Amino acid sequence: MSPEMSLDPTAEPARPAPGAVLTVQVGGPKPYTWLGREVVTSIFKDPVAGPVPVRGHNLAGDDQSDRKSHGGADKAVYAYAREDLDWWEAELGHALPNGLFGENLTTAGLDLTNAVIGQTWRVGTALLQVTEPRTPCWKLGLKMGDPGFPRRAAASRRPGVLLRILEEGVLQAGDTITLGAPPAHGVTAADINRIYYREVKELTAIFETPELAAHWRTWAEHRTVWHEEDTRVGRDRPAAVEVASS
């Protein structure tokens, strides 16, 4: 019998190996000039040393400039994996710092692309929950100095994940990320991305994932109405959102 096996039927299943927070970044709205116009964004964030309170819908010191598209209970914290930054380093041919994608938490040791929606993260004394993959917006183009970069980021399928705050607390760089048991539905950030970009008629997972950020259900409801109307009039909409390849 291997050492991993147990004959005790009450024994708890092995938990996934934990990851870690490499760095914590926060920032608030600041004005910039981009493509000939004045814009305000919070995507430029600074690293924080020491404990950071996690409260309400933010990390302390962090704020969103566009509350309609960013922030709120379902988008309180953004995490991006160092492993994905390393992938981008190889793609772009130069070093990339933690925080480049505007993330609050740069992680190591976790596959965020396949993070399970609804799975909890215990980080420090705070409890977070994965709610959705990030959908890159034009402000990532500003950060990268390339207006086409958001489409390239979307095509990479390395979006990072957004999380809600279930329990307030304190976290800091170096904290272990302890994963809770994944929900039985098993729907991942990659699954949601695939539906959004390529399989827009396969909406079942959206409706059967209660922990998913609420705006996805609104999107899926609208899509359902469109599909029903298309079927009624015999019109076939494009089956996917076109995304430029990298």
C-alpha positions as a printed Julia matrix, in Angstrom:
246×3 Matrix{Float64}:
   0.0    0.0     0.0
   1.44   3.38   -0.97
   1.98   5.98    1.78
  -0.7    8.21    0.21
  -3.42   5.57    0.69
  -5.55   5.3     3.81
  -7.98   2.65    4.99
  -9.75   5.12    7.27
 -13.07   5.98    5.56
 -13.38   9.14    7.66
 -10.01  10.5     6.56
 -10.25  13.84    4.76
  -9.13  13.86    1.11
  -5.78  15.45    0.43
  -6.03  19.19   -0.14
  -4.3   20.79   -3.14
  -0.8   22.05   -2.52
  -0.97  25.71   -1.53
   0.41  28.58   -3.56
   1.76  31.86   -2.3
   1.47  35.61   -2.71
   4.71  36.98   -4.13
   3.76  40.65   -4.03
   0.78  42.87   -3.19
  -0.03  45.97   -5.27
  -2.56  48.76   -4.73
  -3.37  52.02   -6.47
  -6.03  54.63   -7.06
  -7.36  56.73   -9.94
  -4.78  58.87  -11.74
  -4.98  60.93  -14.95
  -3.02  60.0   -18.08
  -2.93  61.08  -21.7
  -3.62  58.2   -24.08
  -4.16  58.34  -27.83
  -4.71  62.07  -27.71
  -7.23  62.15  -24.88
  -7.22  62.49  -21.12
  -8.19  59.33  -19.26
  -8.33  58.23  -15.63
  -7.31  54.74  -14.57
  -6.18  52.75  -11.54
  -4.26  50.1   -13.5
  -0.92  51.54  -12.39
  -0.36  50.08   -8.92
   2.5   50.21   -6.43
   3.9   47.33   -4.37
   3.09  47.33   -0.66
   5.41  46.05    2.05
   3.85  44.7     5.23
   0.27  43.84    6.19
  -2.59  45.11    4.01
  -6.16  45.22    5.38
  -8.79  43.47    3.25
 -12.15  45.12    3.81
 -15.37  45.95    2.02
 -14.76  45.63   -1.7
 -11.04  46.45   -1.78
  -7.61  46.05   -0.35
  -6.74  49.11    1.74
  -5.22  51.76   -0.52
  -6.8   50.34   -3.68
  -9.66  51.95   -5.59
 -11.23  51.75   -9.04
 -11.65  54.66  -11.42
 -14.54  53.08  -13.34
 -17.0   51.54  -10.9
 -19.32  50.45  -13.72
 -16.77  48.07  -15.25
 -14.41  47.41  -12.34
 -14.6   46.81   -8.62
 -17.62  45.97   -6.52
 -18.29  42.85   -4.52
 -17.61  40.42   -7.38
 -14.4   42.13   -8.54
 -12.81  43.16   -5.27
  -9.35  41.64   -5.79
  -7.47  40.8    -8.98
  -4.82  38.06   -9.02
  -2.32  37.24  -11.75
   0.21  34.4   -11.76
   3.95  34.94  -11.92
   4.03  31.88  -14.18
   1.89  33.76  -16.71
   4.11  36.82  -16.46
   7.05  34.53  -17.22
   5.19  33.29  -20.3
   4.7   36.88  -21.43
   8.38  37.59  -20.86
   9.19  34.87  -23.39
   6.57  36.23  -25.8
   7.68  39.86  -25.55
  11.4   39.26  -25.13
  12.03  41.36  -22.04
  11.65  41.26  -18.27
   8.25  42.05  -16.77
   7.69  43.14  -13.16
   5.05  41.86  -10.79
   1.95  44.03  -10.97
   2.29  44.68  -14.7
  -1.25  43.58  -15.49
  -2.69  45.78  -12.75
  -3.14  42.87  -10.38
  -3.45  43.26   -6.61
  -1.9   39.86   -5.92
   0.92  38.35   -7.93
   0.82  34.64   -7.13
   3.14  31.67   -7.5
   2.34  27.96   -7.55
  -1.29  28.21   -8.73
  -2.77  27.61  -12.18
  -5.07  30.61  -12.37
  -6.15  29.86  -15.92
  -7.88  26.75  -14.6
  -8.93  28.19  -11.25
 -12.33  26.81  -10.25
 -15.09  29.39   -9.97
 -16.29  29.48   -6.36
 -13.16  27.96   -4.85
 -11.98  29.83   -1.78
  -8.51  31.13   -0.98
  -7.4   31.63    2.59
  -4.75  34.35    2.38
  -3.47  35.62    5.7
  -6.59  36.06    7.8
  -8.81  36.98    4.82
 -11.01  34.57    2.89
 -11.43  35.23   -0.84
 -13.48  33.44   -3.49
 -12.82  33.12   -7.23
 -15.64  34.78   -9.2
 -14.53  35.07  -12.84
 -11.67  35.43  -15.3
 -10.59  38.94  -16.1
 -11.76  40.32  -19.45
  -8.98  42.65  -20.69
 -10.09  46.22  -21.39
  -8.44  49.1   -23.25
  -6.63  50.25  -20.11
  -4.31  47.27  -20.38
  -3.3   48.73  -23.75
  -2.44  51.98  -21.99
  -0.36  50.11  -19.42
   1.54  48.23  -22.13
   1.82  51.17  -24.52
   0.05  49.14  -27.21
  -3.64  49.73  -28.06
  -3.82  46.24  -29.58
  -2.52  44.46  -26.51
  -5.92  43.76  -24.87
  -6.91  41.59  -27.85
  -3.56  39.84  -27.69
  -4.03  39.25  -23.97
  -7.51  37.84  -24.57
  -6.17  35.5   -27.24
  -3.49  34.2   -24.86
  -6.17  32.76  -22.54
  -4.1   33.8   -19.51
  -6.52  36.27  -17.93
  -5.89  35.95  -14.21
  -8.9   35.84  -11.91
 -11.08  38.19   -9.91
 -12.15  37.38   -6.37
 -14.77  38.53   -3.88
 -14.08  39.03   -0.18
 -15.96  36.52    1.97
 -14.17  37.35    5.22
 -12.29  40.55    5.93
  -8.81  40.28    7.34
  -5.18  41.12    6.64
  -2.79  39.74    4.03
   0.73  40.49    2.86
   3.44  39.44    0.44
   4.78  36.02    1.34
   1.46  34.68    2.63
   0.49  31.13    1.75
  -2.67  30.7    -0.34
  -4.61  27.75    1.04
  -7.31  26.49   -1.31
 -10.69  25.32   -0.09
 -12.4   22.31   -1.61
 -13.5   23.14   -5.18
 -17.26  23.28   -5.84
 -18.72  20.13   -7.37
 -19.63  21.86  -10.66
 -15.91  22.14  -11.53
 -16.4   25.12  -13.85
 -13.11  26.96  -14.36
 -12.02  30.39  -15.48
 -10.9   28.73  -18.72
 -14.42  27.34  -19.24
 -15.97  30.8   -18.88
 -13.41  32.26  -21.25
 -14.11  29.56  -23.82
 -17.85  30.23  -23.67
 -17.36  33.98  -23.99
 -14.91  33.94  -26.87
 -15.77  30.8   -28.84
 -18.82  28.86  -27.68
 -21.35  31.6   -27.05
 -24.31  29.25  -27.56
 -23.15  26.87  -24.81
 -24.48  28.86  -21.88
 -25.47  26.09  -19.45
 -22.35  26.47  -17.31
 -23.08  30.16  -16.8
 -26.47  29.43  -15.27
 -25.26  26.44  -13.24
 -22.38  28.21  -11.5
 -23.93  30.21   -8.64
 -20.62  31.64   -7.44
 -19.9   33.24  -10.83
 -19.98  37.05  -10.89
 -23.59  38.18  -11.41
 -23.0   40.15  -14.62
 -22.24  36.9   -16.48
 -25.81  35.68  -15.94
 -27.13  38.97  -17.32
 -24.88  38.52  -20.36
 -26.05  34.92  -20.81
 -29.71  35.91  -20.51
 -29.25  38.49  -23.28
 -27.47  35.91  -25.41
 -30.31  33.45  -24.88
 -32.86  36.0   -26.13
 -30.72  36.71  -29.2
 -30.34  33.0   -29.97
 -34.09  32.42  -29.64
 -34.81  35.32  -31.97
 -32.21  34.08  -34.46
 -33.82  30.64  -34.44
 -37.28  32.14  -34.93
 -36.29  34.16  -37.99
 -33.8   31.63  -39.35
 -30.78  33.83  -38.86
 -27.46  32.41  -37.67
 -25.29  34.8   -35.71
 -21.53  34.22  -35.6
 -20.81  31.36  -33.2
 -17.91  33.12  -31.53
 -16.44  36.43  -30.54
 -13.48  36.94  -32.85
 -10.21  37.49  -31.04
  -6.95  38.34  -32.76
  -4.29  35.7   -32.25
  -0.97  36.53  -30.68
